[in-house]
Amino acid sequence: MSYNKGFMIIAHRSWIELETLRLIGEFLEVAFHQILYLRNVYPADLFEQRKKFNVEVMSSRHPVLTSYIGEVISQSMEEVVKGLAKKLILAVQDNSATPNRPREHFVFNLQYLVDPITTFENEADRDIRPIAAYGSKADAELHIRAFLIKLNSCNAHLGDPIKQDLTWTTFLELNDMTKEPASEHSKKNDRPPQWIPCESPASPSQDEQSTSSKANDLTFPSAPAASKRLIPLKSQGLGMIQLQMLIIQHDQKKKNNERAAPTQH
């Protein structure tokens, strides 16, 4: 599992900034595999143990799933690199409900210190590395290792995985919902992107927006506002990007665990 594609190289980006973005993309790909394993979205025997960033993780050994996850991350990171997206969300959903009911949202917030689409009279002014706390590649890898260790503790926060038919969807929160970007790869192949544009899953008005939205609006499946539990995991500056990882949990999980309990073997 190696993330090394999907970048639209921009002339004003420094090498160290591009390397940081590459590491973030690699981390996100590892994280998606780990979440799908930890939350029992697929059978455990579909995964094998590997070591990434000096952390023991589980990785899909199914070529179709592995390729799909890689494509999702590649296309999503294209929009992050261009400054068009700010959050990547892996939504674990109940596949037995119509529409699919939300269970857990794993949110990765990527906030630029300086918007990459901002123009400067003097492009040298874009270089704010002295205040961005840039370190070495080894420093960045240590921070990412800490994110993976935190992610591995998610079951302690969420409880045992749901014993139920689950699916997952990737949402991308855009900086401007009036624009609908698409990856160069998907445009070239005349295919829709492997993610769904959305509004913030943590917004206080999200449920009202979901209820009153038009049929063609792209938003999260609604759930009662009181049912949401926010679980911050870690936040860390990585050069020009502040990376934050959190989980949004929905209370239907408890009910479904109780309902599924009699069928457990």
N, C-alpha and C positions, 0 to 999 in steps of 0.2 A: 504494500500500500504506500504509494508515494505521490504527493501532490506537487506537480511541477508544470502545470499547464493553466490555460484560462486567463492569462494576463494580457491586457492591452497595454503595452509599454508606452508610457507617456514621457516625452522628452525631458520635462523639468523634474522628474523624480530622481532622487539620488539612489545610488546602488544600495545603500543600507536600508532605505525606506522600502524599496522593492523586495529586498531580502526579508524584511520583517513581514511584509504582506504575504510572501510565499510561505513563511513559517506559520502565520495565522491560518492560511488556507490548509496547510498540512494538518495543523491541530484540529481544525473544524472537521476535516474528513475522519480523523481518528476518533473524535468525539461522537460523530454520528454513529459509527460502528459500535462504539461502547454503549451509547444510550440504547440503541436497538437491542443490544444483548442484555444490559442491566434491567431494562423494563419489560423484558420477555415479549417483545413484539414478534420475534422469530424464535424457533426452537434453539436451545442452547447448542445442540450438536451441529448447527449451521455455522458455528464460529470456532476459531482456533486461537490459542494464546500466542501473543507476540509481544515484543518490547518496543515502545516508541517513546522518545524523549526520556529514556531510562526509567520508564514506568511499564509495568505489566498491564496489557490491555487485551481485549478480545476483538478479533477482526473477522469479518465475513470471509468464508472460504467458498462461497457460491459466486461464480464469475459474473452472473447477470446482476445480482444485488451489488457486488463490489463495483462493477462498471457504472451502475446507476447512481450510487452514492458519489462516485468520483465526478460524474457529469453534473449532478446537483451542485456540488461545491464549486466546481470550475465555473459554471454559469453564474452562480451567486457572487463569487469573488470578482467576476468581471464588473458587476455593478458596484461593488464596494470600492474597487480600484478606481473606477470612474467617478466616485463620489455621489452616485445616484441612490445608494441604499445605505441604511444605517443599522438595521437589525435583521438577523437571520434567525428564524424560529423553526425548530423541529417540533411538530405537534403530534403527540401520541393520541389516537382517537379510537373510540369504540366503533368497530366495524359492523356491529350487529344493529346499530341504530341508523335511521334515515331521517335527516342527514347524519353523517358521522358525528358522534357526540364527543366533545373535547374531554380529555382526561388530564393531560399534562403538556405544558408548553415549555420547552427548553429554549431559552432566549439568549442569543449572543448579540450584545450591543457593541457596535464598532463606531466610535465617535472620533472623527478627525479633529485635531487641534486647529488645523487650517484646512478649510474645504478645498479639495484638489481642483475644483472647477473655478475657484476664485482667480481672477486675473490681477497681476501686479504690473505697475509701470516699470519696475525693475524686478525681473524674476529672481534676482539674488535675495530679495526681501522675503521670498517664500521659505528660505532655509532658516528654520528656527530650531535647528538641532541643539544649540546650546541650552535652550529652555525646555526641550522635549525629552531630556534625560536619556539620550541615546547611549546605549552601551554596546558591548560586543555581541556577536551572534551567540556566544556561549551564555551571556546574560539573558538574552531573549529566550533561549531554550530552557533555562532554569525557570523563568517565569511561566512558560507554557507547561513545563513539568508540574508546577504547582497547580495550574488549572486542571490538569488531568487527575491529580491526586484528589482535588476537591470534587471533581465530577464522579470519581469512583465512590464517594461517600453519599451519593444521592439517594440510595435506597434507605439509608439511615434517616433521611428527612422525609421520604415519601412513603415508607413502609414497603412491605413485600410487593413484588410486581403483581399486576392484575392477572388473574387466571381467566382470561376471556379472549374472544376474537378481537384482535387489535389491528390497526393500520396506522400509517403515518403520512404526514403531508409536510412539505416545506413551504413556509411563507417567507416573503421578503418585504420588510417595511421600507417603503421608499421615502426619500426626502421630499418628493413632489408627486402626489397621487394623481395629478393631472397628466403626468407623463408616464408612459408604460414602456420602459426599456426592454430590450430583448438581447440576449447574448449574440455575439457575432456567429457563433457556431449554430445556434438554432435558426438564425435568419438565413444562413448559408444553406441549411438543410430544409428550409421552409417548414420548421416545426416550432410549436410553442415552447417557451422555456419550461424547465423542470421545476419551477417554483411558482407560487401564486402571490401576486402583489396584495398587500393588506394594510389595514390601519393598525394602530398599536393594540396588542392584546391586553395591555395593562392600563389602558385609558379608562378613567372613571365613567366616561359616557359611552363606552364601547357597546354595552348591551342595548342602550337606547338606540344607538346608531344601527345596530344589527337588526333590531325590531322594525325600524322605520325605513330601512334601506330599500332601494329598488331591487328588483329581481336580478339585475345584471351587476349589482355592486359586488366587489370582491372584498370580503371581510371574514372574520373568524365565525364559526358556528357559535350561536349565542348560548350563554349560560347565566343563571342568576348571579347578579353582582356579588351578593354576600357569599357565594360559594367559592370565590377565588382566594387562594392563599399564596402570597408572594414569598419565595425562598431565595434570598440573595446567596450566591455561592462564593464569588470572588470578583474583584475589580483590580485592574493593574494597567498602568501606562506602558505601552510598548512603542517607544519612539513617538511617531506622529499620531498614533491611535491609542485611545483609551478603550480597552477591552473589558467588558463586564459580562458575567455569566450568571444567570438566575433561572429559577423555575417558577412557573405559575401552575398551581395544582387546583383541581376542581373536586368538590366534595362528593360527587357521584361515585368516586373510587371506593369509598367505604361501603356504600350500599351494594356496589357490584361485587366486592370481595365477599360480602355476606351472602349474596345470592349465589355466587359461584362455589362457595365453600362445600356444599354437600356433594358436588361432583368431583372433588379432588380425590386422588388415589394415593 
